[in-house]
């Protein structure tokens, strides 16, 4: 499971579809609807928020917005909670760690997309996040 801090616009088609599916799974986990993935480290920042269902719903809306830009039809009715949680702080170190991780994935999976993104030095975050100074998160696997 990878719930990117990065804006979904950087993902290749396979990555965007995977993100939608994984975020829907995260929503189910946070709602107590599954026994698997309950302790996944990617869920820590959602659980640490005062309203985890609102946060994952806001996250999913951001992913869906990018899908709509690309002409995909991600079903909005799958987003359980329609409340907004507002912006959430995330660290610059986390964003940049994920950027390098994505570039490495794309170098193998989608070389053309990788070449397009090489000039980007500081990527935009997912619309949910406001970037603040700080290191990569402790929950992030190296």
C-alpha positions as CSV (number, residue, x, y, z in Angstrom):
1,X,0.0,0.0,0.0
2,X,1.3,3.4,-1.0
3,X,-0.7,6.5,-0.1
4,X,1.4,9.2,-1.8
5,X,2.1,12.6,-0.4
6,X,2.9,13.5,-4.0
7,X,0.2,15.0,-6.3
8,X,-1.4,12.2,-8.3
9,X,-0.7,14.1,-11.5
10,X,2.8,12.6,-11.4
11,X,1.6,9.0,-11.5
12,X,1.4,6.9,-14.6
13,X,-2.0,5.4,-15.5
14,X,-1.1,2.1,-13.6
15,X,0.0,4.1,-10.6
16,X,-3.1,6.3,-10.5
17,X,-5.5,3.3,-10.7
18,X,-3.4,1.5,-8.0
19,X,-3.6,4.6,-5.8
20,X,-7.4,4.8,-6.1
21,X,-7.7,1.1,-5.2
22,X,-5.2,1.3,-2.3
23,X,-6.9,4.5,-0.9
24,X,-10.3,2.7,-1.0
25,X,-8.7,-0.2,0.9
26,X,-7.3,2.3,3.4
27,X,-10.8,3.8,3.8
28,X,-12.2,0.4,4.5
29,X,-9.4,-0.4,7.1
30,X,-9.9,3.0,8.8
31,X,-13.7,2.3,9.0
32,X,-13.0,-1.1,10.7
33,X,-14.3,-3.0,7.7
34,X,-11.4,-5.4,7.3
35,X,-9.0,-7.5,9.3
36,X,-6.1,-7.1,7.0
37,X,-3.8,-4.1,6.7
38,X,-4.8,-2.7,10.1
39,X,-1.2,-2.2,11.2
40,X,0.1,-0.9,7.9
41,X,2.5,2.0,8.5
42,X,1.0,4.1,5.6
43,X,-2.1,4.4,7.8
44,X,-0.3,6.1,10.7
45,X,-0.7,9.6,9.5
46,X,-4.4,9.1,8.9
47,X,-4.9,7.5,12.3
48,X,-3.0,10.4,13.9
49,X,-5.5,12.9,12.5
50,X,-8.5,14.0,14.7
51,X,-10.9,12.7,12.0
52,X,-9.4,9.8,10.1
53,X,-12.5,9.1,7.9
54,X,-12.7,12.8,6.8
55,X,-9.0,12.8,6.0
56,X,-9.1,9.6,3.9
57,X,-12.2,11.0,2.2
58,X,-10.4,14.2,1.4
59,X,-7.5,12.2,0.1
60,X,-9.7,10.1,-2.1
61,X,-11.4,13.2,-3.5
62,X,-8.0,14.5,-4.6
63,X,-7.2,11.3,-6.4
64,X,-10.6,11.3,-8.1
65,X,-10.1,14.9,-9.2
66,X,-6.9,13.9,-11.0
67,X,-8.7,10.9,-12.5
68,X,-11.4,13.1,-13.9
69,X,-8.8,15.4,-15.5
70,X,-7.5,12.3,-17.3
71,X,-11.0,11.2,-18.4
72,X,-11.2,8.3,-16.0
73,X,-14.5,7.5,-14.2
74,X,-13.6,6.8,-10.6
75,X,-16.9,6.3,-8.8
76,X,-17.4,9.1,-6.2
77,X,-20.0,7.0,-4.4
78,X,-17.2,4.8,-3.1
79,X,-16.0,7.7,-0.9
80,X,-17.8,7.0,2.4
81,X,-17.4,10.2,4.2
82,X,-18.2,13.5,2.5
83,X,-16.8,15.8,5.2
84,X,-13.6,17.7,4.5
85,X,-10.8,17.7,6.9
86,X,-9.0,20.8,5.5
87,X,-5.3,20.8,4.8
88,X,-3.0,18.5,6.7
89,X,0.7,19.2,7.3
90,X,3.3,16.8,5.9
91,X,7.1,17.2,5.9
92,X,9.3,18.2,3.0
93,X,11.5,15.2,3.8
94,X,8.6,12.8,3.3
95,X,7.6,14.5,0.0
96,X,11.1,14.3,-1.4
97,X,11.6,10.7,-0.2
98,X,8.5,9.7,-2.1
99,X,9.6,11.7,-5.1
100,X,12.8,9.6,-5.4
101,X,10.8,6.4,-4.7
102,X,8.4,7.3,-7.5
103,X,11.1,8.2,-10.0
104,X,12.8,4.8,-9.3
105,X,9.5,3.0,-9.9
106,X,8.8,4.9,-13.1
107,X,12.4,4.3,-14.5
108,X,11.5,0.6,-14.7
109,X,7.7,0.6,-15.2
110,X,7.3,3.7,-17.4
111,X,10.5,5.1,-18.8
112,X,8.8,7.7,-20.9
113,X,7.0,9.1,-17.9
114,X,10.2,9.0,-16.0
115,X,12.0,11.1,-18.6
116,X,9.1,13.7,-18.5
117,X,9.5,14.0,-14.7
118,X,13.3,14.3,-14.4
119,X,13.2,18.1,-14.7
120,X,10.9,18.5,-11.7
121,X,13.1,19.4,-8.7
122,X,10.4,20.0,-6.1
123,X,7.2,18.1,-6.8
124,X,3.7,19.4,-5.8
125,X,2.0,17.6,-3.0
126,X,-1.4,16.0,-3.1
127,X,-4.0,18.7,-2.6
128,X,-4.7,17.5,0.9
129,X,-1.2,18.3,2.2
130,X,0.6,21.5,3.1
131,X,4.3,20.9,3.1
132,X,6.3,22.0,6.2
133,X,10.0,21.6,7.0
134,X,11.0,18.3,8.5
135,X,12.5,14.9,7.8
136,X,11.0,11.8,6.3
137,X,8.4,10.3,8.6
138,X,9.5,7.6,11.1
139,X,6.7,5.3,9.8
140,X,8.1,5.3,6.3
141,X,9.9,2.2,5.3
142,X,13.4,2.8,4.0
